[in-house]
């Protein structure tokens, strides 16, 4: 599973960590995030992320 960076703010989504504060369990691949999930730091949508 690859990490993804939010292009507007630089926050990194790490699938090993998930986003537990927003209901995303560790081990969740970026591709499996809900379509309405947004960056927890700046609120950007999934389209604003790039694979790193």
mmJSON file of the N, C-alpha and C atoms, coordinates in Angstrom:
{"data_MODEL":{"atom_site":{
"group_PDB":["ATOM","ATOM","ATOM","ATOM","ATOM","ATOM","ATOM","ATOM","ATOM","ATOM","ATOM","ATOM","ATOM","ATOM","ATOM","ATOM","ATOM","ATOM","ATOM","ATOM","ATOM","ATOM","ATOM","ATOM","ATOM","ATOM","ATOM","ATOM","ATOM","ATOM","ATOM","ATOM","ATOM","ATOM","ATOM","ATOM","ATOM","ATOM","ATOM","ATOM","ATOM","ATOM","ATOM","ATOM","ATOM","ATOM","ATOM","ATOM","ATOM","ATOM","ATOM","ATOM","ATOM","ATOM","ATOM","ATOM","ATOM","ATOM","ATOM","ATOM","ATOM","ATOM","ATOM","ATOM","ATOM","ATOM","ATOM","ATOM","ATOM","ATOM","ATOM","ATOM","ATOM","ATOM","ATOM","ATOM","ATOM","ATOM","ATOM","ATOM","ATOM","ATOM","ATOM","ATOM","ATOM","ATOM","ATOM","ATOM","ATOM","ATOM","ATOM","ATOM","ATOM","ATOM","ATOM","ATOM","ATOM","ATOM","ATOM","ATOM","ATOM","ATOM","ATOM","ATOM","ATOM","ATOM","ATOM","ATOM","ATOM","ATOM","ATOM","ATOM","ATOM","ATOM","ATOM","ATOM","ATOM","ATOM","ATOM","ATOM","ATOM","ATOM","ATOM","ATOM","ATOM","ATOM","ATOM","ATOM","ATOM","ATOM","ATOM","ATOM","ATOM","ATOM","ATOM","ATOM","ATOM","ATOM","ATOM","ATOM","ATOM","ATOM","ATOM","ATOM","ATOM","ATOM","ATOM","ATOM","ATOM","ATOM","ATOM","ATOM","ATOM","ATOM","ATOM","ATOM"],
"id":[1,2,3,4,5,6,7,8,9,10,11,12,13,14,15,16,17,18,19,20,21,22,23,24,25,26,27,28,29,30,31,32,33,34,35,36,37,38,39,40,41,42,43,44,45,46,47,48,49,50,51,52,53,54,55,56,57,58,59,60,61,62,63,64,65,66,67,68,69,70,71,72,73,74,75,76,77,78,79,80,81,82,83,84,85,86,87,88,89,90,91,92,93,94,95,96,97,98,99,100,101,102,103,104,105,106,107,108,109,110,111,112,113,114,115,116,117,118,119,120,121,122,123,124,125,126,127,128,129,130,131,132,133,134,135,136,137,138,139,140,141,142,143,144,145,146,147,148,149,150,151,152,153,154,155,156],
"type_symbol":["N","C","C","N","C","C","N","C","C","N","C","C","N","C","C","N","C","C","N","C","C","N","C","C","N","C","C","N","C","C","N","C","C","N","C","C","N","C","C","N","C","C","N","C","C","N","C","C","N","C","C","N","C","C","N","C","C","N","C","C","N","C","C","N","C","C","N","C","C","N","C","C","N","C","C","N","C","C","N","C","C","N","C","C","N","C","C","N","C","C","N","C","C","N","C","C","N","C","C","N","C","C","N","C","C","N","C","C","N","C","C","N","C","C","N","C","C","N","C","C","N","C","C","N","C","C","N","C","C","N","C","C","N","C","C","N","C","C","N","C","C","N","C","C","N","C","C","N","C","C","N","C","C","N","C","C"],
"label_atom_id":["N","CA","C","N","CA","C","N","CA","C","N","CA","C","N","CA","C","N","CA","C","N","CA","C","N","CA","C","N","CA","C","N","CA","C","N","CA","C","N","CA","C","N","CA","C","N","CA","C","N","CA","C","N","CA","C","N","CA","C","N","CA","C","N","CA","C","N","CA","C","N","CA","C","N","CA","C","N","CA","C","N","CA","C","N","CA","C","N","CA","C","N","CA","C","N","CA","C","N","CA","C","N","CA","C","N","CA","C","N","CA","C","N","CA","C","N","CA","C","N","CA","C","N","CA","C","N","CA","C","N","CA","C","N","CA","C","N","CA","C","N","CA","C","N","CA","C","N","CA","C","N","CA","C","N","CA","C","N","CA","C","N","CA","C","N","CA","C","N","CA","C","N","CA","C","N","CA","C","N","CA","C"],
"label_alt_id":[null,null,null,null,null,null,null,null,null,null,null,null,null,null,null,null,null,null,null,null,null,null,null,null,null,null,null,null,null,null,null,null,null,null,null,null,null,null,null,null,null,null,null,null,null,null,null,null,null,null,null,null,null,null,null,null,null,null,null,null,null,null,null,null,null,null,null,null,null,null,null,null,null,null,null,null,null,null,null,null,null,null,null,null,null,null,null,null,null,null,null,null,null,null,null,null,null,null,null,null,null,null,null,null,null,null,null,null,null,null,null,null,null,null,null,null,null,null,null,null,null,null,null,null,null,null,null,null,null,null,null,null,null,null,null,null,null,null,null,null,null,null,null,null,null,null,null,null,null,null,null,null,null,null,null,null],
"label_comp_id":["UNK","UNK","UNK","UNK","UNK","UNK","UNK","UNK","UNK","UNK","UNK","UNK","UNK","UNK","UNK","UNK","UNK","UNK","UNK","UNK","UNK","UNK","UNK","UNK","UNK","UNK","UNK","UNK","UNK","UNK","UNK","UNK","UNK","UNK","UNK","UNK","UNK","UNK","UNK","UNK","UNK","UNK","UNK","UNK","UNK","UNK","UNK","UNK","UNK","UNK","UNK","UNK","UNK","UNK","UNK","UNK","UNK","UNK","UNK","UNK","UNK","UNK","UNK","UNK","UNK","UNK","UNK","UNK","UNK","UNK","UNK","UNK","UNK","UNK","UNK","UNK","UNK","UNK","UNK","UNK","UNK","UNK","UNK","UNK","UNK","UNK","UNK","UNK","UNK","UNK","UNK","UNK","UNK","UNK","UNK","UNK","UNK","UNK","UNK","UNK","UNK","UNK","UNK","UNK","UNK","UNK","UNK","UNK","UNK","UNK","UNK","UNK","UNK","UNK","UNK","UNK","UNK","UNK","UNK","UNK","UNK","UNK","UNK","UNK","UNK","UNK","UNK","UNK","UNK","UNK","UNK","UNK","UNK","UNK","UNK","UNK","UNK","UNK","UNK","UNK","UNK","UNK","UNK","UNK","UNK","UNK","UNK","UNK","UNK","UNK","UNK","UNK","UNK","UNK","UNK","UNK"],
"label_asym_id":["A","A","A","A","A","A","A","A","A","A","A","A","A","A","A","A","A","A","A","A","A","A","A","A","A","A","A","A","A","A","A","A","A","A","A","A","A","A","A","A","A","A","A","A","A","A","A","A","A","A","A","A","A","A","A","A","A","A","A","A","A","A","A","A","A","A","A","A","A","A","A","A","A","A","A","A","A","A","A","A","A","A","A","A","A","A","A","A","A","A","A","A","A","A","A","A","A","A","A","A","A","A","A","A","A","A","A","A","A","A","A","A","A","A","A","A","A","A","A","A","A","A","A","A","A","A","A","A","A","A","A","A","A","A","A","A","A","A","A","A","A","A","A","A","A","A","A","A","A","A","A","A","A","A","A","A"],
"label_entity_id":["1","1","1","1","1","1","1","1","1","1","1","1","1","1","1","1","1","1","1","1","1","1","1","1","1","1","1","1","1","1","1","1","1","1","1","1","1","1","1","1","1","1","1","1","1","1","1","1","1","1","1","1","1","1","1","1","1","1","1","1","1","1","1","1","1","1","1","1","1","1","1","1","1","1","1","1","1","1","1","1","1","1","1","1","1","1","1","1","1","1","1","1","1","1","1","1","1","1","1","1","1","1","1","1","1","1","1","1","1","1","1","1","1","1","1","1","1","1","1","1","1","1","1","1","1","1","1","1","1","1","1","1","1","1","1","1","1","1","1","1","1","1","1","1","1","1","1","1","1","1","1","1","1","1","1","1"],
"label_seq_id":[1,1,1,2,2,2,3,3,3,4,4,4,5,5,5,6,6,6,7,7,7,8,8,8,9,9,9,10,10,10,11,11,11,12,12,12,13,13,13,14,14,14,15,15,15,16,16,16,17,17,17,18,18,18,19,19,19,20,20,20,21,21,21,22,22,22,23,23,23,24,24,24,25,25,25,26,26,26,27,27,27,28,28,28,29,29,29,30,30,30,31,31,31,32,32,32,33,33,33,34,34,34,35,35,35,36,36,36,37,37,37,38,38,38,39,39,39,40,40,40,41,41,41,42,42,42,43,43,43,44,44,44,45,45,45,46,46,46,47,47,47,48,48,48,49,49,49,50,50,50,51,51,51,52,52,52],
"pdbx_PDB_ins_code":[null,null,null,null,null,null,null,null,null,null,null,null,null,null,null,null,null,null,null,null,null,null,null,null,null,null,null,null,null,null,null,null,null,null,null,null,null,null,null,null,null,null,null,null,null,null,null,null,null,null,null,null,null,null,null,null,null,null,null,null,null,null,null,null,null,null,null,null,null,null,null,null,null,null,null,null,null,null,null,null,null,null,null,null,null,null,null,null,null,null,null,null,null,null,null,null,null,null,null,null,null,null,null,null,null,null,null,null,null,null,null,null,null,null,null,null,null,null,null,null,null,null,null,null,null,null,null,null,null,null,null,null,null,null,null,null,null,null,null,null,null,null,null,null,null,null,null,null,null,null,null,null,null,null,null,null],
"Cartn_x":[0.85,0.0,0.887,0.548,1.374,0.793,1.692,1.288,0.84,0.007,-0.466,-0.314,0.081,0.289,-0.798,-1.328,-2.28,-1.491,-1.8,-1.037,-1.228,-2.433,-2.571,-1.793,-1.76,-1.161,0.028,0.235,1.38,1.136,-0.089,-0.387,-0.245,0.301,0.529,-0.49,-1.207,-2.052,-1.196,-1.013,-0.239,-1.218,-1.401,-2.374,-2.076,-0.814,-0.474,-1.133,-1.289,-1.879,-3.365,-3.816,-5.208,-5.501,-6.733,-7.173,-8.223,-7.77,-8.721,-9.623,-9.136,-9.955,-11.176,-11.099,-12.21,-12.804,-12.61,-13.248,-12.582,-11.325,-10.606,-9.6,-9.823,-8.991,-7.594,-6.587,-5.256,-5.345,-4.551,-4.562,-5.496,-6.158,-7.068,-6.294,-6.325,-5.649,-6.322,-5.546,-6.093,-7.269,-7.132,-8.173,-9.475,-9.391,-10.576,-11.232,-10.662,-11.277,-12.615,-13.593,-14.88,-14.686,-15.55,-15.433,-15.56,-16.292,-16.482,-15.428,-14.42,-13.343,-12.564,-12.084,-11.32,-10.092,-9.112,-7.897,-8.272,-7.804,-8.151,-7.501,-6.494,-5.812,-6.437,-6.689,-7.179,-8.544,-9.061,-10.389,-10.416,-9.24,-9.191,-9.755,-10.365,-10.939,-9.871,-10.277,-9.33,-8.62,-9.279,-8.686,-7.44,-7.302,-6.195,-4.954,-4.965,-3.847,-3.045,-1.731,-0.857,-0.14,0.101,0.813,2.281,2.876,4.298,5.035],
"Cartn_y":[-1.188,0.0,1.241,2.163,3.354,4.546,5.452,6.689,7.695,8.636,9.702,11.04,12.063,13.401,14.347,15.147,16.194,17.319,17.609,18.634,20.038,20.418,21.77,22.0,20.996,21.266,20.371,19.282,18.422,17.295,17.177,16.097,14.763,13.764,12.447,11.446,10.766,9.646,8.396,7.785,6.557,5.431,4.485,3.422,2.549,2.496,1.72,2.341,3.668,4.387,4.629,4.749,5.094,6.524,6.787,8.097,7.832,7.239,6.802,7.909,9.137,10.237,10.481,10.024,10.194,8.857,7.827,6.546,5.638,5.926,5.104,4.233,2.927,1.986,1.851,1.594,1.286,0.112,0.162,-0.892,-0.606,0.568,0.93,1.588,0.957,1.52,2.825,3.729,5.007,4.787,3.806,3.511,3.072,2.56,2.071,3.118,4.329,5.388,5.771,6.163,6.596,7.787,7.893,8.984,10.357,10.444,11.742,12.028,11.146,11.383,12.623,13.387,14.602,14.676,15.428,15.635,16.161,15.514,15.965,17.295,17.711,18.961,20.165,20.028,21.202,21.001,19.762,19.513,19.248,19.119,18.84,17.453,17.279,15.981,15.022,13.767,12.726,13.071,13.827,14.201,15.082,15.674,16.59,15.869,14.541,13.759,13.154,13.03,12.351,11.198,10.122,8.974,9.326,8.898,9.165,7.861],
"Cartn_z":[0.0,0.0,0.0,-0.86,-1.031,-0.285,0.076,0.74,-0.32,0.108,-0.768,-0.043,-0.81,-0.237,-0.73,0.191,-0.161,-0.821,-2.074,-2.789,-2.203,-1.765,-1.194,0.108,1.016,2.329,2.688,1.947,2.214,3.208,3.755,4.703,3.991,4.679,4.096,4.644,3.734,4.147,4.116,5.282,5.418,5.707,4.76,4.983,6.198,6.619,7.825,9.064,9.048,10.183,10.001,8.75,8.482,8.918,9.25,9.749,10.825,11.968,12.997,13.541,13.563,14.072,13.19,11.938,10.997,10.568,11.398,11.176,10.153,9.788,8.817,9.574,9.538,10.291,9.683,10.529,10.001,9.03,7.971,6.972,5.806,5.805,4.72,3.591,2.413,1.247,0.819,0.249,-0.202,-1.158,-2.047,-3.037,-2.382,-1.149,-0.449,0.45,0.493,1.289,0.665,1.481,0.927,-0.019,-1.009,-1.99,-1.333,-0.222,0.435,1.514,1.629,2.6,2.166,3.115,2.824,3.72,3.288,4.067,5.453,6.513,7.861,8.242,7.496,7.825,7.117,5.797,5.052,4.403,4.411,3.849,2.352,1.716,0.279,-0.008,-1.189,-1.533,-2.044,-2.279,-2.698,-4.004,-4.871,-6.161,-5.973,-4.796,-4.523,-3.996,-3.986,-3.477,-4.618,-4.383,-5.338,-4.649,-5.401,-4.862,-4.695,-3.58,-3.355,-3.062],
"occupancy":[1.0,1.0,1.0,1.0,1.0,1.0,1.0,1.0,1.0,1.0,1.0,1.0,1.0,1.0,1.0,1.0,1.0,1.0,1.0,1.0,1.0,1.0,1.0,1.0,1.0,1.0,1.0,1.0,1.0,1.0,1.0,1.0,1.0,1.0,1.0,1.0,1.0,1.0,1.0,1.0,1.0,1.0,1.0,1.0,1.0,1.0,1.0,1.0,1.0,1.0,1.0,1.0,1.0,1.0,1.0,1.0,1.0,1.0,1.0,1.0,1.0,1.0,1.0,1.0,1.0,1.0,1.0,1.0,1.0,1.0,1.0,1.0,1.0,1.0,1.0,1.0,1.0,1.0,1.0,1.0,1.0,1.0,1.0,1.0,1.0,1.0,1.0,1.0,1.0,1.0,1.0,1.0,1.0,1.0,1.0,1.0,1.0,1.0,1.0,1.0,1.0,1.0,1.0,1.0,1.0,1.0,1.0,1.0,1.0,1.0,1.0,1.0,1.0,1.0,1.0,1.0,1.0,1.0,1.0,1.0,1.0,1.0,1.0,1.0,1.0,1.0,1.0,1.0,1.0,1.0,1.0,1.0,1.0,1.0,1.0,1.0,1.0,1.0,1.0,1.0,1.0,1.0,1.0,1.0,1.0,1.0,1.0,1.0,1.0,1.0,1.0,1.0,1.0,1.0,1.0,1.0],
"B_iso_or_equiv":[0.0,0.0,0.0,0.0,0.0,0.0,0.0,0.0,0.0,0.0,0.0,0.0,0.0,0.0,0.0,0.0,0.0,0.0,0.0,0.0,0.0,0.0,0.0,0.0,0.0,0.0,0.0,0.0,0.0,0.0,0.0,0.0,0.0,0.0,0.0,0.0,0.0,0.0,0.0,0.0,0.0,0.0,0.0,0.0,0.0,0.0,0.0,0.0,0.0,0.0,0.0,0.0,0.0,0.0,0.0,0.0,0.0,0.0,0.0,0.0,0.0,0.0,0.0,0.0,0.0,0.0,0.0,0.0,0.0,0.0,0.0,0.0,0.0,0.0,0.0,0.0,0.0,0.0,0.0,0.0,0.0,0.0,0.0,0.0,0.0,0.0,0.0,0.0,0.0,0.0,0.0,0.0,0.0,0.0,0.0,0.0,0.0,0.0,0.0,0.0,0.0,0.0,0.0,0.0,0.0,0.0,0.0,0.0,0.0,0.0,0.0,0.0,0.0,0.0,0.0,0.0,0.0,0.0,0.0,0.0,0.0,0.0,0.0,0.0,0.0,0.0,0.0,0.0,0.0,0.0,0.0,0.0,0.0,0.0,0.0,0.0,0.0,0.0,0.0,0.0,0.0,0.0,0.0,0.0,0.0,0.0,0.0,0.0,0.0,0.0,0.0,0.0,0.0,0.0,0.0,0.0],
"pdbx_formal_charge":[null,null,null,null,null,null,null,null,null,null,null,null,null,null,null,null,null,null,null,null,null,null,null,null,null,null,null,null,null,null,null,null,null,null,null,null,null,null,null,null,null,null,null,null,null,null,null,null,null,null,null,null,null,null,null,null,null,null,null,null,null,null,null,null,null,null,null,null,null,null,null,null,null,null,null,null,null,null,null,null,null,null,null,null,null,null,null,null,null,null,null,null,null,null,null,null,null,null,null,null,null,null,null,null,null,null,null,null,null,null,null,null,null,null,null,null,null,null,null,null,null,null,null,null,null,null,null,null,null,null,null,null,null,null,null,null,null,null,null,null,null,null,null,null,null,null,null,null,null,null,null,null,null,null,null,null],
"auth_seq_id":[1,1,1,2,2,2,3,3,3,4,4,4,5,5,5,6,6,6,7,7,7,8,8,8,9,9,9,10,10,10,11,11,11,12,12,12,13,13,13,14,14,14,15,15,15,16,16,16,17,17,17,18,18,18,19,19,19,20,20,20,21,21,21,22,22,22,23,23,23,24,24,24,25,25,25,26,26,26,27,27,27,28,28,28,29,29,29,30,30,30,31,31,31,32,32,32,33,33,33,34,34,34,35,35,35,36,36,36,37,37,37,38,38,38,39,39,39,40,40,40,41,41,41,42,42,42,43,43,43,44,44,44,45,45,45,46,46,46,47,47,47,48,48,48,49,49,49,50,50,50,51,51,51,52,52,52],
"auth_comp_id":["UNK","UNK","UNK","UNK","UNK","UNK","UNK","UNK","UNK","UNK","UNK","UNK","UNK","UNK","UNK","UNK","UNK","UNK","UNK","UNK","UNK","UNK","UNK","UNK","UNK","UNK","UNK","UNK","UNK","UNK","UNK","UNK","UNK","UNK","UNK","UNK","UNK","UNK","UNK","UNK","UNK","UNK","UNK","UNK","UNK","UNK","UNK","UNK","UNK","UNK","UNK","UNK","UNK","UNK","UNK","UNK","UNK","UNK","UNK","UNK","UNK","UNK","UNK","UNK","UNK","UNK","UNK","UNK","UNK","UNK","UNK","UNK","UNK","UNK","UNK","UNK","UNK","UNK","UNK","UNK","UNK","UNK","UNK","UNK","UNK","UNK","UNK","UNK","UNK","UNK","UNK","UNK","UNK","UNK","UNK","UNK","UNK","UNK","UNK","UNK","UNK","UNK","UNK","UNK","UNK","UNK","UNK","UNK","UNK","UNK","UNK","UNK","UNK","UNK","UNK","UNK","UNK","UNK","UNK","UNK","UNK","UNK","UNK","UNK","UNK","UNK","UNK","UNK","UNK","UNK","UNK","UNK","UNK","UNK","UNK","UNK","UNK","UNK","UNK","UNK","UNK","UNK","UNK","UNK","UNK","UNK","UNK","UNK","UNK","UNK","UNK","UNK","UNK","UNK","UNK","UNK"],
"auth_asym_id":["A","A","A","A","A","A","A","A","A","A","A","A","A","A","A","A","A","A","A","A","A","A","A","A","A","A","A","A","A","A","A","A","A","A","A","A","A","A","A","A","A","A","A","A","A","A","A","A","A","A","A","A","A","A","A","A","A","A","A","A","A","A","A","A","A","A","A","A","A","A","A","A","A","A","A","A","A","A","A","A","A","A","A","A","A","A","A","A","A","A","A","A","A","A","A","A","A","A","A","A","A","A","A","A","A","A","A","A","A","A","A","A","A","A","A","A","A","A","A","A","A","A","A","A","A","A","A","A","A","A","A","A","A","A","A","A","A","A","A","A","A","A","A","A","A","A","A","A","A","A","A","A","A","A","A","A"],
"auth_atom_id":["N","CA","C","N","CA","C","N","CA","C","N","CA","C","N","CA","C","N","CA","C","N","CA","C","N","CA","C","N","CA","C","N","CA","C","N","CA","C","N","CA","C","N","CA","C","N","CA","C","N","CA","C","N","CA","C","N","CA","C","N","CA","C","N","CA","C","N","CA","C","N","CA","C","N","CA","C","N","CA","C","N","CA","C","N","CA","C","N","CA","C","N","CA","C","N","CA","C","N","CA","C","N","CA","C","N","CA","C","N","CA","C","N","CA","C","N","CA","C","N","CA","C","N","CA","C","N","CA","C","N","CA","C","N","CA","C","N","CA","C","N","CA","C","N","CA","C","N","CA","C","N","CA","C","N","CA","C","N","CA","C","N","CA","C","N","CA","C","N","CA","C","N","CA","C","N","CA","C","N","CA","C"],
"pdbx_PDB_model_num":[1,1,1,1,1,1,1,1,1,1,1,1,1,1,1,1,1,1,1,1,1,1,1,1,1,1,1,1,1,1,1,1,1,1,1,1,1,1,1,1,1,1,1,1,1,1,1,1,1,1,1,1,1,1,1,1,1,1,1,1,1,1,1,1,1,1,1,1,1,1,1,1,1,1,1,1,1,1,1,1,1,1,1,1,1,1,1,1,1,1,1,1,1,1,1,1,1,1,1,1,1,1,1,1,1,1,1,1,1,1,1,1,1,1,1,1,1,1,1,1,1,1,1,1,1,1,1,1,1,1,1,1,1,1,1,1,1,1,1,1,1,1,1,1,1,1,1,1,1,1,1,1,1,1,1,1]
}}}
